[in-house]
Amino acid sequence: MVIRKEEARDYEAVYSVVKRAFDSAQQADGNEQDLVNALRQGDAFIPELSLVAEVDGKIAGHILFTKAAVGEETVLALAPLSVLPEYQGQGIGTALIKEGHRIAREMGYGYSIVLGSERYYPRTGYLPAERFGIKPPFDVPSENFMAYRLRENLPKLSGMMQYAKEFGID
């Protein structure tokens, strides 16, 4: 498996990966692939944090971290993480998360926030965001709104998460 930065030539394959990955997801609105396209065009997009996982030359997974905010602090929103159904359960998603965290840490980001499975994301170190003083901008069980501290000795945040406008969360 090779994890690398997404390139423009990957967009069509990534669109398909995201669509197929979320076709069978329990928590999905069916528009995740269009969200990725919209986020690429927005101010919150960070090209270095749009990664693909290739297996035998085929794109099998994709992860996207975009800029978000908690108060005055810039944080990252992890959304979406996509792995083709036939490749799920093989560690591709975890590898994408870890590589994204490594790059984000090098870039100076302090926190990554995700809305997702309380069974999956804690395996990669995510904890309920409320432990870090981060509140969701919508009603969601606390076990599904999680944060990961990318660097040690960061101050606790205090405030509501503000997603990029492309997420459509007011």
N, C-alpha and C positions, 0 to 999 in steps of 0.2 A: 504494500500500500504506500502511495505517495500522497502527502498533503502539501498543497501549494496554493498560492494566491490565485483567485479566480481571474480569468482573462475574458475579454470581450467575446472571443471565439467560443467560450464555454456557456454563454447565456442561454442558448436554446436547450442544451443538455441539462443545465441547472433548472430551467423552467420545468422540464419533464420530471426531473428527480424530485423537486419540491411537490409537484402535483401528485405524483404517484405515492410519495411518502405520506402525504396527508389524506389521500383517498380512504385509507383504512384507519386513520387516527381517530381516537375517541373524542379528543378535544380539537376540533378543526372547524373553520368556517368555509373552507373550500376556496378561499381567495389567497392563500399563502403565497402561491407562485406569482400572483399579480402584485402582492405586497413587496416581494423581493425586487421586482422590476421598478416599482415606484420608489422604493428606498434608494436604489442605485442612482436615481435622478435627483435626490434630495440633498439638503445641506448636512444631514446627519450621517451620510454614507462615508465610510472609512475603507477605501479600497484594500488596504493591507489586512483588514479583518473580514474580508469576504473570501472564504477558503473552500476549496474542493478537495475531496478524497478520491483518488483514482485507484482502481484495482484492475490490473492487467490492461491499463490504458483506457479504461472506461470510468466515467465519473459515476461514482456510487453514492456520494454524499456531499453535502454542502452545509456550511454554517455562516451566519451573518451576525456580526455585532455592529450596532449603530450607536451614535451619540444620543444620550438622553441626559436628563438633569434631575438632581435632587437639591432643591434650593439653588445655591450658586455653584454647586459642585457638578462638574461634568462626569457622568458615569456611562456605562455601556448597557445597552439592552441586547440580550442574546435572543434573537428571533429572526427567522426560524432556524431550527436544526433539522435537517432532512437526510434520511438514508433510505435508499431504495429498499422496498420490502424484502427482496431476496437476499439482501446483505445485512439486514438488521440482526442484532444479537452477536455480531462478530467483533465488536469493539471499535467500529468506525466512528460512531457518534462520540464516544469517549475520547478517542484520539483527536477528533476535530476540536472538541472543547478544550482539551489540554494544550493543543498548539495555539488556539485562539487566545487562551489565557497567557501563554508565554509571550506572544507578540504584544498583547495589550499591556502586559507588565512592562516590557521593554519600551513601549510608547508612553509610559507614564500614567496610565489609567489606574484608578484605585479600586473600583467596584464593577462587577458585572451583575446584572439583574435579569431574572428569567421568570416568566409565568409558564409553569409546566407541571409535569408529573412529579408528585411527591415521592414516588417510588424510584424514579430514574435519576433526577438531578442531584439528590443528596449523595449518591454514589460518587459524584465528581466534586464533592465538597460544598455544594450549595446548602445554605441554611435559611430558615424563614427570615425574610428581609426585615421584619419588625425588630429582630435582634440588633440590627445595625441602625435603627431609627428611620427606616425607609418604609413609607406607606404607599399602598397602591392607589391609583386614581379611579378605581372602580371597585365594586364589591366582589371579593374573591376570598376563598378560605386561605388563611395565613400559610398553611402548609404548601400551597401552590404558588405563592409569590415569594421567590427566594433570591438571595444575593450571595455573591462570592467575593471575599476580600482578596484582591490581587496582590497587595503588598502588606507587609506587617506595619504595625505602629501607625495606622491611619486613624484619624479622628472618626468617631461615630457621627453619622449624618443625622439630620433631623428634618424630615419633610416628605412631601408627596413626590413620587416619581412622575416626571414629565416626559412622555414619549415624543418621538418625532411626529410631526403632523401627519405623515403618511399612514400612521397606524390608525388614524381616525378616532382618537380618544381625546375627548375635551375635558 
